[in-house]
Amino acid sequence: MDSVTLVCTASLIAGGLYWFVCVFGSAERKGKHASQLSGGSIDREKVQDNYNQYWSFFKKPKQIEKTENVPAFVDTFYNLVTDIYEWGWGQSFHFSPAIDGKSNLESTKIHEQMAVDLIKVKPGQKILDAGCGVGGPMRAIAAHSGCNVVGITINEYQVSRAKAHNKKAGLDHLCDVVCGNFLEMPFEDNSFDGAYSIEATCHAPKLEDVYGEIFRVLKPGALYVSYEWVTTELYRGDDPEHVEVIQGIERGDALPGLRSYSDIPEVAKKVGFEVVKELDLAKPPSKPWWTRLKMGRVAYWRNHIVVMVLETIGVAPKGTIDVHQMLFKTADYLSRGGETGIFSPMHMILLKKPKQEES
């Protein structure tokens, strides 16, 4: 091979790698480059060990049901997956119904805006985002409503990402993020005009613990809306395939145990809420939410090649391949849950804190 051919070949390889890593795909539009994949707050030398530790939580399932173990479990998970989520999915770590004529990003924003519309808050009021992630919903909701949004997440790395995104979007005057456990929030009683959580409370070992905390910090008469991950009325615990799908979702998404849809309103009433409205937003006439996962299979294989290259050359920490593969397997379980109708990630419940709490 002559020198000219060698140079041309090397240039093509380098150009192709640059295209995969820094241009091709949606990552650039969403704020995370493939070349920036990390383990969050975990030292890069310890990512593989932490991935192994994450899976060790499932060796003794009863242990992860204990409240004191869950925060570390969830924190480890989000250190491992946050960068991959941002790169491949965007800044909103949740699903939404597909809408004809709308892109995934547009459908997601509409789904987020509906949450704040449901709680009927006014510009300038303070609302809580319980389990805010890197703040995609927070920014959409603040821009749409004019409210001051305070988000809380257990993961320090997500706090830093959210604050950087807020500043870049010019919304840091409306959006704030604190690191903390939504089972023990560092907020005063009766201090929020409204609250929402989008596919976040599923990480709580006991729903009454997080609902009780949200009830505590809401002002009397305020509304709270949650999009819950649940098993539906079609789920059968004696069907091995159903059990496999639900356990696959739990393992791949750091869940101490999915709840039945019927449990949600009962827990809400138990802590003192009034149930205003309840609706599974995943059911017809809504378009299937899981088609986005199926359409992303080509992107997954493209991304997996990138991840393998980056880990091999030392740009991404060792263990990134395993995490990416885990998420792909989980996507298959989520798709199966959606197709069979045994699982919904958007069972909406709208709750009210009674006004008599003022006395």
C-alpha positions as a Markdown table, in Angstrom:
| # | Residue | x | y | z |
|---|---|---|---|---|
| 1 | Met | 0.0 | 0.0 | 0.0 |
| 2 | Asp | 1.5 | 3.3 | -1.1 |
| 3 | Ser | 1.7 | 6.3 | 1.2 |
| 4 | Val | -1.1 | 8.2 | -0.5 |
| 5 | Thr | -3.5 | 5.2 | -0.2 |
| 6 | Leu | -2.4 | 4.7 | 3.4 |
| 7 | Val | -3.1 | 8.4 | 4.2 |
| 8 | Cys | -6.5 | 8.2 | 2.5 |
| 9 | Thr | -7.5 | 5.0 | 4.3 |
| 10 | Ala | -6.5 | 6.4 | 7.7 |
| 11 | Ser | -8.4 | 9.6 | 6.9 |
| 12 | Leu | -11.5 | 7.7 | 6.0 |
| 13 | Ile | -11.3 | 5.6 | 9.2 |
| 14 | Ala | -10.7 | 8.7 | 11.4 |
| 15 | Gly | -13.5 | 10.6 | 9.6 |
| 16 | Gly | -15.9 | 7.6 | 10.0 |
| 17 | Leu | -15.1 | 7.4 | 13.7 |
| 18 | Tyr | -15.6 | 11.1 | 14.2 |
| 19 | Trp | -18.9 | 10.8 | 12.4 |
| 20 | Phe | -20.1 | 8.0 | 14.6 |
| 21 | Val | -18.9 | 9.6 | 17.8 |
| 22 | Cys | -19.5 | 13.3 | 17.4 |
| 23 | Val | -22.0 | 13.8 | 14.6 |
| 24 | Phe | -24.2 | 10.9 | 13.7 |
| 25 | Gly | -27.3 | 10.4 | 15.7 |
| 26 | Ser | -29.2 | 12.7 | 18.1 |
| 27 | Ala | -26.6 | 13.1 | 20.8 |
| 28 | Glu | -25.3 | 16.5 | 19.6 |
| 29 | Arg | -28.8 | 18.0 | 19.7 |
| 30 | Lys | -29.3 | 16.8 | 23.3 |
| 31 | Gly | -26.1 | 17.9 | 25.0 |
| 32 | Lys | -24.1 | 14.8 | 25.4 |
| 33 | His | -21.3 | 13.5 | 23.1 |
| 34 | Ala | -20.4 | 9.9 | 22.9 |
| 35 | Ser | -16.9 | 10.8 | 23.6 |
| 36 | Gln | -18.0 | 12.1 | 27.0 |
| 37 | Leu | -19.6 | 8.9 | 28.3 |
| 38 | Ser | -18.6 | 8.3 | 31.9 |
| 39 | Gly | -19.7 | 6.6 | 35.0 |
| 40 | Gly | -21.2 | 9.7 | 36.5 |
| 41 | Ser | -19.7 | 10.4 | 39.9 |
| 42 | Ile | -18.0 | 7.0 | 39.9 |
| 43 | Asp | -14.2 | 7.0 | 39.3 |
| 44 | Arg | -13.7 | 5.6 | 35.8 |
| 45 | Glu | -11.5 | 2.8 | 37.2 |
| 46 | Lys | -14.4 | 1.6 | 39.4 |
| 47 | Val | -17.3 | 1.6 | 36.8 |
| 48 | Gln | -17.0 | -2.1 | 36.1 |
| 49 | Asp | -16.9 | -2.9 | 39.8 |
| 50 | Asn | -20.0 | -0.7 | 40.4 |
| 51 | Tyr | -21.8 | -2.4 | 37.6 |
| 52 | Asn | -21.1 | -5.8 | 39.2 |
| 53 | Gln | -22.2 | -4.4 | 42.5 |
| 54 | Tyr | -25.5 | -3.2 | 40.9 |
| 55 | Trp | -26.3 | -6.7 | 39.8 |
| 56 | Ser | -25.4 | -8.1 | 43.2 |
| 57 | Phe | -28.4 | -6.2 | 44.7 |
| 58 | Phe | -30.6 | -8.8 | 42.9 |
| 59 | Lys | -28.9 | -11.8 | 44.4 |
| 60 | Lys | -31.0 | -11.3 | 47.5 |
| 61 | Pro | -34.1 | -9.5 | 46.3 |
| 62 | Lys | -35.6 | -9.0 | 49.7 |
| 63 | Gln | -32.6 | -6.8 | 50.7 |
| 64 | Ile | -33.4 | -4.2 | 48.1 |
| 65 | Glu | -36.9 | -3.9 | 49.5 |
| 66 | Lys | -35.4 | -2.3 | 52.6 |
| 67 | Thr | -35.6 | 1.5 | 52.5 |
| 68 | Glu | -32.0 | 1.9 | 53.8 |
| 69 | Asn | -30.6 | 0.0 | 50.8 |
| 70 | Val | -32.6 | 1.5 | 48.0 |
| 71 | Pro | -30.9 | 5.0 | 47.8 |
| 72 | Ala | -27.5 | 3.4 | 47.2 |
| 73 | Phe | -29.0 | 1.0 | 44.7 |
| 74 | Val | -30.7 | 3.8 | 42.7 |
| 75 | Asp | -27.7 | 6.1 | 43.0 |
| 76 | Thr | -25.4 | 3.5 | 41.5 |
| 77 | Phe | -27.8 | 2.8 | 38.7 |
| 78 | Tyr | -28.0 | 6.5 | 37.7 |
| 79 | Asn | -24.3 | 7.0 | 37.9 |
| 80 | Leu | -24.0 | 4.1 | 35.4 |
| 81 | Val | -26.7 | 5.1 | 33.0 |
| 82 | Thr | -27.1 | 8.9 | 33.0 |
| 83 | Asp | -24.6 | 9.6 | 30.2 |
| 84 | Ile | -25.9 | 6.8 | 28.0 |
| 85 | Tyr | -29.5 | 7.9 | 28.6 |
| 86 | Glu | -28.6 | 11.5 | 27.6 |
| 87 | Trp | -26.6 | 10.5 | 24.6 |
| 88 | Gly | -29.1 | 8.0 | 23.2 |
| 89 | Trp | -32.4 | 9.2 | 24.5 |
| 90 | Gly | -32.3 | 12.9 | 25.5 |
| 91 | Gln | -32.6 | 14.9 | 28.6 |
| 92 | Ser | -36.1 | 13.6 | 29.6 |
| 93 | Phe | -35.7 | 10.1 | 31.0 |
| 94 | His | -39.3 | 8.9 | 30.5 |
| 95 | Phe | -41.8 | 7.7 | 27.9 |
| 96 | Ser | -44.7 | 9.5 | 26.3 |
| 97 | Pro | -47.6 | 8.4 | 24.0 |
| 98 | Ala | -46.7 | 8.7 | 20.3 |
| 99 | Ile | -48.6 | 11.6 | 18.6 |
| 100 | Asp | -49.4 | 11.6 | 14.9 |
| 101 | Gly | -47.3 | 14.2 | 13.1 |
| 102 | Lys | -45.1 | 14.9 | 16.1 |
| 103 | Ser | -41.5 | 13.9 | 16.7 |
| 104 | Asn | -40.5 | 12.0 | 19.8 |
| 105 | Leu | -39.1 | 15.2 | 21.3 |
| 106 | Glu | -42.3 | 17.1 | 20.6 |
| 107 | Ser | -44.5 | 14.3 | 22.0 |
| 108 | Thr | -42.3 | 14.2 | 25.1 |
| 109 | Lys | -42.7 | 18.0 | 25.6 |
| 110 | Ile | -46.5 | 17.8 | 25.3 |
| 111 | His | -46.6 | 15.0 | 27.8 |
| 112 | Glu | -44.6 | 17.1 | 30.3 |
| 113 | Gln | -46.6 | 20.2 | 29.8 |
| 114 | Met | -49.8 | 18.3 | 30.4 |
| 115 | Ala | -48.5 | 17.4 | 33.9 |
| 116 | Val | -48.1 | 21.1 | 35.0 |
| 117 | Asp | -51.4 | 22.0 | 33.3 |
| 118 | Leu | -53.1 | 19.4 | 35.5 |
| 119 | Ile | -51.9 | 20.9 | 38.7 |
| 120 | Lys | -53.3 | 24.3 | 37.8 |
| 121 | Val | -50.4 | 26.5 | 39.0 |
| 122 | Lys | -49.8 | 30.1 | 38.2 |
| 123 | Pro | -46.7 | 31.9 | 37.0 |
| 124 | Gly | -44.3 | 32.7 | 39.9 |
| 125 | Gln | -45.6 | 29.9 | 42.1 |
| 126 | Lys | -43.2 | 27.3 | 43.4 |
| 127 | Ile | -43.6 | 23.7 | 42.4 |
| 128 | Leu | -41.7 | 20.5 | 43.1 |
| 129 | Asp | -40.2 | 18.0 | 40.7 |
| 130 | Ala | -39.8 | 14.8 | 42.7 |
| 131 | Gly | -37.2 | 12.7 | 41.0 |
| 132 | Cys | -36.0 | 15.3 | 38.4 |
| 133 | Gly | -33.1 | 13.5 | 36.7 |
| 134 | Val | -31.1 | 15.8 | 34.6 |
| 135 | Gly | -34.1 | 18.2 | 34.4 |
| 136 | Gly | -35.6 | 17.8 | 30.9 |
| 137 | Pro | -39.2 | 17.9 | 32.2 |
| 138 | Met | -38.3 | 20.7 | 34.6 |
| 139 | Arg | -37.1 | 23.0 | 31.8 |
| 140 | Ala | -40.1 | 22.3 | 29.6 |
| 141 | Ile | -42.5 | 22.9 | 32.5 |
| 142 | Ala | -40.8 | 26.1 | 33.7 |
| 143 | Ala | -40.8 | 27.5 | 30.2 |
| 144 | His | -44.4 | 26.5 | 29.6 |
| 145 | Ser | -45.8 | 27.6 | 33.0 |
| 146 | Gly | -43.6 | 30.4 | 34.2 |
| 147 | Cys | -43.4 | 28.7 | 37.6 |
| 148 | Asn | -40.3 | 28.3 | 39.8 |
| 149 | Val | -39.4 | 24.6 | 39.7 |
| 150 | Val | -37.4 | 22.9 | 42.4 |
| 151 | Gly | -36.2 | 19.5 | 41.5 |
| 152 | Ile | -34.7 | 16.8 | 43.7 |
| 153 | Thr | -32.6 | 13.8 | 42.7 |
| 154 | Ile | -30.6 | 11.3 | 44.7 |
| 155 | Asn | -27.7 | 11.4 | 42.2 |
| 156 | Glu | -25.1 | 14.2 | 42.6 |
| 157 | Tyr | -23.9 | 13.8 | 39.0 |
| 158 | Gln | -27.5 | 14.4 | 37.7 |
| 159 | Val | -27.6 | 17.6 | 39.8 |
| 160 | Ser | -24.5 | 19.0 | 38.1 |
| 161 | Arg | -25.8 | 18.0 | 34.7 |
| 162 | Ala | -29.2 | 19.5 | 35.4 |
| 163 | Lys | -27.7 | 22.8 | 36.6 |
| 164 | Ala | -25.5 | 23.0 | 33.5 |
| 165 | His | -28.5 | 22.4 | 31.2 |
| 166 | Asn | -30.6 | 25.0 | 33.1 |
| 167 | Lys | -28.0 | 27.6 | 32.7 |
| 168 | Lys | -27.4 | 26.8 | 29.0 |
| 169 | Ala | -31.2 | 27.0 | 28.4 |
| 170 | Gly | -31.4 | 30.4 | 30.2 |
| 171 | Leu | -33.8 | 28.9 | 32.7 |
| 172 | Asp | -31.6 | 28.9 | 35.8 |
| 173 | His | -33.6 | 31.8 | 37.2 |
| 174 | Leu | -36.7 | 29.5 | 37.2 |
| 175 | Cys | -35.1 | 26.1 | 37.9 |
| 176 | Asp | -33.2 | 24.9 | 40.9 |
| 177 | Val | -32.0 | 21.4 | 41.7 |
| 178 | Val | -31.0 | 19.8 | 45.0 |
| 179 | Cys | -29.3 | 16.5 | 45.8 |
| 180 | Gly | -31.4 | 14.5 | 48.2 |
| 181 | Asn | -33.6 | 11.5 | 48.9 |
| 182 | Phe | -37.3 | 12.1 | 48.1 |
| 183 | Leu | -38.2 | 9.8 | 51.0 |
| 184 | Glu | -36.7 | 12.5 | 53.3 |
| 185 | Met | -36.8 | 15.8 | 51.6 |
| 186 | Pro | -35.0 | 18.9 | 52.9 |
| 187 | Phe | -38.0 | 21.1 | 52.5 |
| 188 | Glu | -40.3 | 22.8 | 55.0 |
| 189 | Asp | -43.9 | 21.7 | 55.5 |
| 190 | Asn | -46.6 | 23.4 | 53.4 |
| 191 | Ser | -44.0 | 25.1 | 51.2 |
| 192 | Phe | -44.9 | 24.2 | 47.6 |
| 193 | Asp | -47.9 | 25.3 | 45.5 |
| 194 | Gly | -47.9 | 22.1 | 43.5 |
| 195 | Ala | -45.9 | 19.0 | 42.7 |
| 196 | Tyr | -45.3 | 16.4 | 40.0 |
| 197 | Ser | -43.3 | 13.3 | 39.4 |
| 198 | Ile | -42.8 | 11.7 | 36.0 |
| 199 | Glu | -41.9 | 8.0 | 36.2 |
| 200 | Ala | -39.8 | 8.5 | 39.3 |
| 201 | Thr | -41.7 | 7.2 | 42.3 |
| 202 | Cys | -41.3 | 3.6 | 41.1 |
| 203 | His | -37.8 | 3.8 | 42.7 |
| 204 | Ala | -39.3 | 4.1 | 46.2 |
| 205 | Pro | -39.5 | 0.8 | 48.1 |
| 206 | Lys | -42.8 | 1.9 | 49.7 |
| 207 | Leu | -45.0 | 4.3 | 47.7 |
| 208 | Glu | -46.5 | 5.7 | 50.9 |
| 209 | Asp | -43.1 | 7.0 | 52.0 |
| 210 | Val | -42.6 | 9.3 | 49.0 |
| 211 | Tyr | -46.3 | 10.2 | 48.7 |
| 212 | Gly | -46.3 | 11.1 | 52.4 |
| 213 | Glu | -43.3 | 13.4 | 51.9 |
| 214 | Ile | -44.9 | 15.1 | 49.0 |
| 215 | Phe | -48.1 | 15.5 | 51.0 |
| 216 | Arg | -46.1 | 17.1 | 53.8 |
| 217 | Val | -44.4 | 19.7 | 51.7 |
| 218 | Leu | -47.5 | 20.7 | 49.7 |
| 219 | Lys | -49.6 | 23.6 | 50.8 |
| 220 | Pro | -53.2 | 22.8 | 51.7 |
| 221 | Gly | -55.4 | 22.7 | 48.6 |
| 222 | Ala | -52.4 | 22.1 | 46.3 |
| 223 | Leu | -52.4 | 19.5 | 43.6 |
| 224 | Tyr | -49.9 | 16.7 | 42.8 |
| 225 | Val | -49.8 | 14.6 | 39.7 |
| 226 | Ser | -47.7 | 11.5 | 39.1 |
| 227 | Tyr | -47.0 | 9.3 | 36.1 |
| 228 | Glu | -46.5 | 5.9 | 37.6 |
| 229 | Trp | -44.9 | 2.6 | 36.4 |
| 230 | Val | -47.4 | -0.2 | 37.1 |
| 231 | Thr | -48.5 | -3.6 | 36.2 |
| 232 | Thr | -52.0 | -3.5 | 34.7 |
| 233 | Glu | -55.1 | -5.6 | 35.1 |
| 234 | Leu | -53.8 | -7.9 | 32.4 |
| 235 | Tyr | -50.8 | -9.0 | 34.4 |
| 236 | Arg | -51.0 | -12.5 | 35.8 |
| 237 | Gly | -48.5 | -13.6 | 38.5 |
| 238 | Asp | -49.0 | -17.2 | 37.5 |
| 239 | Asp | -47.9 | -16.6 | 33.9 |
| 240 | Pro | -44.1 | -17.3 | 33.6 |
| 241 | Glu | -43.7 | -15.0 | 30.6 |
| 242 | His | -45.5 | -12.2 | 32.5 |
| 243 | Val | -43.2 | -12.7 | 35.5 |
| 244 | Glu | -40.1 | -12.8 | 33.3 |
| 245 | Val | -41.0 | -9.5 | 31.6 |
| 246 | Ile | -41.8 | -7.6 | 34.8 |
| 247 | Gln | -38.7 | -8.9 | 36.6 |
| 248 | Gly | -36.6 | -7.9 | 33.5 |
| 249 | Ile | -38.0 | -4.4 | 33.8 |
| 250 | Glu | -37.2 | -4.3 | 37.5 |
| 251 | Arg | -33.7 | -5.5 | 37.1 |
| 252 | Gly | -32.8 | -3.2 | 34.3 |
| 253 | Asp | -34.3 | -0.1 | 35.7 |
| 254 | Ala | -33.3 | -0.2 | 39.4 |
| 255 | Leu | -36.8 | -0.9 | 40.7 |
| 256 | Pro | -37.3 | -2.6 | 44.2 |
| 257 | Gly | -40.6 | -4.0 | 42.8 |
| 258 | Leu | -43.3 | -2.8 | 40.4 |
| 259 | Arg | -46.7 | -2.0 | 41.9 |
| 260 | Ser | -50.2 | -2.9 | 40.6 |
| 261 | Tyr | -52.2 | 0.0 | 39.2 |
| 262 | Ser | -54.8 | -0.7 | 41.8 |
| 263 | Asp | -52.4 | 0.0 | 44.7 |
| 264 | Ile | -51.8 | 3.6 | 43.6 |
| 265 | Pro | -55.0 | 5.3 | 44.7 |
| 266 | Glu | -55.2 | 3.3 | 47.9 |
| 267 | Val | -51.7 | 4.4 | 49.0 |
| 268 | Ala | -52.6 | 8.0 | 48.1 |
| 269 | Lys | -55.7 | 8.0 | 50.2 |
| 270 | Lys | -53.8 | 6.3 | 53.1 |
| 271 | Val | -51.4 | 9.3 | 53.4 |
| 272 | Gly | -54.2 | 11.8 | 53.2 |
| 273 | Phe | -54.6 | 12.8 | 49.6 |
| 274 | Glu | -58.0 | 13.1 | 47.8 |
| 275 | Val | -58.0 | 11.4 | 44.4 |
| 276 | Val | -59.1 | 13.9 | 41.8 |
| 277 | Lys | -58.5 | 11.9 | 38.6 |
| 278 | Glu | -56.9 | 8.6 | 37.5 |
| 279 | Leu | -56.2 | 7.5 | 34.0 |
| 280 | Asp | -53.7 | 5.2 | 32.2 |
| 281 | Leu | -52.3 | 7.4 | 29.5 |
| 282 | Ala | -50.8 | 4.4 | 27.8 |
| 283 | Lys | -54.2 | 3.0 | 26.8 |
| 284 | Pro | -56.0 | 3.6 | 23.5 |
| 285 | Pro | -56.7 | 6.0 | 21.9 |
| 286 | Ser | -53.1 | 6.9 | 22.8 |
| 287 | Lys | -50.6 | 5.6 | 20.3 |
| 288 | Pro | -48.1 | 2.9 | 21.5 |
| 289 | Trp | -45.4 | 4.4 | 23.6 |
| 290 | Trp | -43.0 | 1.4 | 23.0 |
| 291 | Thr | -42.6 | 1.9 | 19.3 |
| 292 | Arg | -39.8 | 4.3 | 20.0 |
| 293 | Leu | -37.9 | 1.5 | 21.5 |
| 294 | Lys | -38.4 | -0.7 | 18.5 |
| 295 | Met | -37.5 | 2.0 | 16.1 |
| 296 | Gly | -34.3 | 2.5 | 18.0 |
| 297 | Arg | -32.8 | -0.9 | 17.4 |
| 298 | Val | -30.7 | 0.3 | 14.4 |
| 299 | Ala | -29.5 | 3.2 | 16.6 |
| 300 | Tyr | -28.7 | 0.8 | 19.4 |
| 301 | Trp | -26.4 | -1.3 | 17.2 |
| 302 | Arg | -24.8 | 1.8 | 15.8 |
| 303 | Asn | -24.3 | 3.1 | 19.3 |
| 304 | His | -23.0 | -0.2 | 20.6 |
| 305 | Ile | -20.3 | -0.2 | 18.0 |
| 306 | Val | -19.3 | 3.3 | 19.2 |
| 307 | Val | -19.4 | 2.2 | 22.8 |
| 308 | Met | -17.2 | -0.8 | 22.0 |
| 309 | Val | -14.7 | 1.3 | 20.2 |
| 310 | Leu | -14.6 | 4.0 | 22.9 |
| 311 | Glu | -14.1 | 1.5 | 25.7 |
| 312 | Thr | -11.5 | -0.4 | 23.7 |
| 313 | Ile | -9.4 | 2.7 | 23.1 |
| 314 | Gly | -9.8 | 3.9 | 26.7 |
| 315 | Val | -12.1 | 6.9 | 26.1 |
| 316 | Ala | -15.1 | 5.4 | 27.8 |
| 317 | Pro | -14.4 | 3.6 | 31.1 |
| 318 | Lys | -14.4 | -0.2 | 31.3 |
| 319 | Gly | -17.9 | -1.4 | 32.0 |
| 320 | Thr | -19.6 | 0.9 | 29.6 |
| 321 | Ile | -20.3 | -1.9 | 27.1 |
| 322 | Asp | -21.9 | -4.0 | 29.9 |
| 323 | Val | -24.2 | -1.1 | 30.9 |
| 324 | His | -25.2 | -0.3 | 27.3 |
| 325 | Gln | -26.0 | -4.0 | 26.7 |
| 326 | Met | -28.1 | -4.1 | 29.9 |
| 327 | Leu | -30.1 | -1.2 | 28.7 |
| 328 | Phe | -30.8 | -2.8 | 25.4 |
| 329 | Lys | -32.0 | -6.0 | 27.1 |
| 330 | Thr | -34.2 | -3.9 | 29.3 |
| 331 | Ala | -35.7 | -2.1 | 26.3 |
| 332 | Asp | -36.8 | -5.5 | 25.0 |
| 333 | Tyr | -38.6 | -6.3 | 28.2 |
| 334 | Leu | -40.2 | -2.9 | 28.2 |
| 335 | Ser | -41.4 | -3.4 | 24.6 |
| 336 | Arg | -42.9 | -6.8 | 25.5 |
| 337 | Gly | -44.6 | -5.3 | 28.5 |
| 338 | Gly | -46.2 | -2.6 | 26.3 |
| 339 | Glu | -47.2 | -5.0 | 23.5 |
| 340 | Thr | -48.8 | -7.5 | 25.9 |
| 341 | Gly | -50.5 | -4.6 | 27.9 |
| 342 | Ile | -49.3 | -6.0 | 31.2 |
| 343 | Phe | -47.1 | -2.9 | 32.0 |
| 344 | Ser | -47.7 | 0.8 | 31.8 |
| 345 | Pro | -45.1 | 3.6 | 32.4 |
| 346 | Met | -47.7 | 6.3 | 32.5 |
| 347 | His | -50.5 | 5.5 | 34.8 |
| 348 | Met | -51.6 | 9.1 | 35.7 |
| 349 | Ile | -53.0 | 10.0 | 39.1 |
| 350 | Leu | -54.0 | 13.5 | 40.1 |
| 351 | Leu | -54.2 | 14.1 | 43.8 |
| 352 | Lys | -55.2 | 17.0 | 46.1 |
| 353 | Lys | -54.1 | 17.9 | 49.6 |
| 354 | Pro | -57.3 | 18.8 | 51.5 |
| 355 | Lys | -57.7 | 22.4 | 52.5 |
| 356 | Gln | -58.6 | 21.5 | 56.0 |
| 357 | Glu | -55.0 | 20.7 | 56.7 |
| 358 | Glu | -54.6 | 24.5 | 57.3 |
| 359 | Ser | -56.1 | 24.1 | 60.8 |
